[in-house]
Amino acid sequence: MAMESDPQQLQWNIVMGLIALAMAWVLLCLWLRSQRQRFLSSFSPQEDADYLMRIVTNVEFPYLSHTSMEFAIFRTCAIPSISKILDKTGVFRVAAAKRADDTEILTREFWLHHVDSDRGSLAIRRLNFIHSQYVISNDDYLYVLALFAREPARWARRFGYRKWTSAEEVAGFVKWRDLGVRMGIKHIPESIQELERWEEEYEKKNMKYADSNRRVADAQFTLLLEKYPRCTHSLLRRAIYAMLDDRLRTGLGYPRQAEWFQRLLRGTLRFCVGTFVSLFLPPRPFLLAADRIKVDIKEQGEKFNPDMVRPLSFQRYSSCSYPNGYKIADVGAFKPGQLGTAVEGELLCPLSSRYFAMTWPPE
């Protein structure tokens, strides 16, 4: 009898050993994440806003940060005063991939650099020139700014392995608020909470269906789906519908999906990029940051070459917009090389010596 029970005992020992190893791995991951959190808490949400946000969006939450911005574009499509301008230009239909690249390049140039650094300021001036070709209301400008400032933190709160800390939310607000100042946007709220309340009231008054909404949103759908096999497009389209809240879905004229499908999809996303990551994956190494654009903080003053051709580290869409790299002043569809002005104004985080002392990866 003893000999017969030995194999069972061995199997039991193996199972218990694997469980112990799994528990040890989970505890190690939790400890490493607590150490990463302690490291992030050492940064000032104002003086180190650029550096802190680079870590949060490119290392801590790269997938959620990028996806939240794609869905933020959908929200702008549901505002008739914005969608009519986008629809009139036609770029969403005839050059959607290039427009997406242009938006990401300019956004990341002033997101990964201080707004008054040479690279950041050049990107803002180019953006201001492009926008000067249209008549855009201050409220529409402010709404888009609010979306970009709030959506990454919202997605992390709903689906991430943790919420953004209050310091990280302040740093994000500082970055986008200072950008708004340099763009000449007026009446920017003084805190992230006030900005969120303003955004909610704006949507209640302005988010409603228009045919132009549907046209530009359909073009955005085409761009998102082209990365996947055609046989999956129908399911993926339904999945995107399910991720839209009722106000946004109504504003775009898209059908409501079954409640069970919405719950299943959102629960799966929450488990995959939230629960699973927090328990079974260690913090992402800094060297594995999702950097599509190479950042060089010390590329300033005499070392800065505005005509330098900067390569993209990877191509996101099948239609390659910049296979040989890009010049910041040439990004966008209008008159390459033409620049606007970075508007004067008071910044919450002026360019300081701390900015130039930063190195990557963090030590």
N, C-alpha and C positions, 0 to 999 in steps of 0.2 A: 504493500500500500504506500509505503514511504517513497518508493521509486516512482510510483504512478503520480504522486502529488508534486514531485520535483519540477516537472515541466510547467505545471500550473503556477507554482511559486515563482519560477523564473520569469514567466510572462508577467506576473503581477509586479515583480521587482522592476522589470523593464518599464512597465506602464507608470509606476510610481516615480521612477527615475526621470522619465520624460516630462511628467507633470512638474517635478521639482525644477528641472532645467527651464521649462516654460515660465514658471513663476519667477525664477531668478532673472530670466531675460526681461520679463515685464517690469520687475523692480529696477533693473539696470536702466531700462528705457525711461522710466519715470524719474529716476535720479538724474540722468543726463539731461532730461528736459527741465528739471528744476534748476540745474546748473546753468543751462542756456538762459532761463528766465532771469536768474540772478545777474548774469552778464548783461542782458538787455536793460535791466533796471539801473545799470550804472550810467546810462546815457541821459543827458538832459533832453527833454522833449522839445526844447526850443533851440538851444545852441547846437545840438547834434541832430536836428530833425532830418537833415538830408541822409546822414549815415544810418540813423535808426530806421528810417522808412525803406532804405535800400535793403536792409536785412529782413525787415518784416515782409515786404512784398516779393522779394526775389529769393529769399532763403526759407523763411518760415511758412509763407502761404503763396507760393508761386502759382499753383493751379487755380486756387480760389480768387486770387487777385486778378489774374487775367480773365477768368470766366465772368467775374462780376463786372468787369469793364465791358465785355461783350454784351451782357444783358443791360448795362447802363445805356448802351447805344439804342437798344430796343425802347427804353423809356423815353429817350429824346424823340424817337420816331412817332410816339403817341401824342405829341404836342403839335397841333396843327400849324402854329406859327413857325415852328422849327422845321417840321416835315415839308412844308411848302417850299422853303428855301432849298432844302436838300433835294427835293424832287425836281425843282426847276433847274438846278445845276446839271442833273443827269448823271453825276459821277457814281451814284449808288448803282446805277444800271449798267453803265458802259465801262466803268473802271473801279469796281468795288474793291478789288484786291489792292490796287494802288492807293486808293483812299484810306483803306485800313492800315496799310504800311505807313503812309504819310502821318496819319494820326498817331500811331504808336511811336514812330521815330521822334516826332516833335515832343510828344508827351514824355517819353522816357528821357530825352535830352534835358528838359528842364526839371524832370522829376528826380533824376539821378545826380544832377548838379544843382548848386545853389542858383536861385533866379538871377542873382547879380554876378555870377561867374561868367567867364567869357563864353563858354559853350551854352550855358543856360540862357544867358541874355540873348545870344544870337538866335536860339530856337524861339524864344518869345517874340522877338522882333519879326521873325519870319511868320509866325502865327498871327501876329497883329496885322501884318500886311495882307495876308490871305483873308482874314475876317473883314478887313476894310473894304473889300469888294462887294459886301452885302450890307443891307440895312437890318441890323439885329438889335432887338430891344435889350435894355439892361437886365430886365427880369429873366429873359431867355438865357443870356450869358450866365447869370447867377445860378439859374437852375442846373445848367450843365456842370458848372463848377461844384455845386452841392452834390450832384450825383457822383462825380468822380471822387469827391472827398469822403462820401458816406458808404458807397456800395461795397468796397472791399471789407470794411469792418462789419457791415451787416452780414455778408456772406460767411465771414469767419464765425460770427456769433451763431448763425443758423446751422452751418455745416462743418465748421472747422474743429480741430482737436482741442482748441481753446478759443476764448474770446480775445480780442485785442485788449490790452491793458489800458487804463485811463491815460497813461503817459503816451502810449502809442497812438491813441485817438487824438490827443493834443498835438503830437508831432505831425500827424497827417493833416490836421486842420491848419497848422502853421504853414506847411508846405503849400497847400492849395489856396489858402487865404493870401499868402504873399504873391503867388502867381496871379490871383485875381487883381491885386493892387497893380502889378506891372502891366496887366491887360487893360487897366482903366475901368474895371467893374466897380460900380458905386454901391453903397449901402450894404456892404458885406456884413452879416451878423458878427458879433464879437466873440462868440463861442460856438463849439460844435453842436451843443444842445439847441441854441437859438437857430443855427443853420438848418438843423433837422426839422424844427417846427416850421420854419419858413418854407422849406421844401414841401412839406405835407400840405400846407395851405395852398401853395402854388399848384400842386397836382390836382387838388380838389376842384379848383377853379378852371384849370386849363387842359387837363387830360381828357379828351373826348375824341370820338371817332371822326376821321376825315379820310377821303379817298387817298390823299397824298400820304397819310400815315401808312396805309396798307401797302402802297407801292414801294416805299423806301424800306419798310420792314421785310417785304418779300425779297427784296434785293439782298438784305442782310442775311436772310435765311439761306439764299443761294450760296453766299460766300461761306457761311459756316458749314454747310452740308457738303461742299465740294471736296473736303478733305477725307470723306468717307466713301466706301463703296456705294454705288447707286442702289443696290438692293436693300440698303439699310435706311435710305432717306425717309421713307414713309414712317417708320418707327421713330427715327430721330426727330422728325418734325412734330410728331405727337408728344415726344418727350419734352421738347422745348415749349410747346403749348402748355404742358402740365407744370412747367416751372414758372409760368407767368401768373402773377396775382390777378384777381378779378378786375381791378381797375385798369391795369395795363392791357390785359387780354381784350377787354371791351373797347379800349381806345384804339387797338389795332384791328379789331373786327375778327379775331380768331375764335374758333369754337372752344367751349369749355370741355375738359376731359373728365372722365369718370373719377369720382372721389377716390376709389381704391387705387387707381393708377397713379394719381398724384401722391397719395400717401406712400405707396410702394417706391416710387421713384425718389422722392425726397428722403425717405428713410434709408434707402440704399446708398444715396450720396452721402448722407450723414454718417453712415457706418464706415464707408470706404475711405473718406478723407478726414473723418473725425475720430470715431472710436478706435478703428483699426490702427490708424497712425499713432494715436496717443499711447496705445498699449503695446504695440508690437514693433514699432520703428523708432530708432534713435533719432535725435535731431539731425537734420540735413547738414552735412559739412559745408562750410562757407565756400570752399572751392567748387562746389557743385551748384552754385547760385545760377538761376535761370537768366543769365546775362546775355541778351540778344545784342546789346550795344556795349562795346568796351568803354569803361569809365576810367578816366585819368584825372584825378582831382588836381594834380600839380600841373596840368596842361593849361597854364594861365600866362597872361602878360606876354613877354617876348617869346615864350615857348608855344604860344597858341597860334595855330595857322588856320584861319577861317576857311581857306580853300582846300584843306586836307580832305581827301576822299576816305570816308570811314566805312569799313566793311560791316555787314551784318553777320553775326556768328551762326545763324541758321535762318532758313527761309520758311515762313509760316504758311504761305499759300502756294498753290500750284502755279499760279501766274507770278513769276518772279519779277518784282518791280525794280529792284536794285541789285542785279547780279554782280556788278563790279563795285558796289559800294555807293555811298551818297555824300553829297555836300549839304550841310545843314541849310545853307541859304538857298539851295535849289529844290528842297523838298516841297511838294505841293504842285498843284496844276497851274498856278498863275505866275507868269513872268519870273522865271528862275533868277535868283540873285537880288530881287527887289526886297527891301526890308522896311518894316515899320519902325515904330519907336516904342521902347520899353517905358511905360508911363511912370512919371515920378509919383512917389507916395511913401508913406511910412510903413516899414516892414516889421513884423513881429520878431523876425530873426534876421538881422542884418548880417552881411558877409563878415566873418571874423577869422582870426588867426587859427581858431580851433578847426575850422573847415579845412585848412591847408595842412594841418597836422595829421589828418586821418590817413590811414593806410588800408589797403585791401590785399589779402583777407585780414580780418581783425586779429590782433595779437592776443 
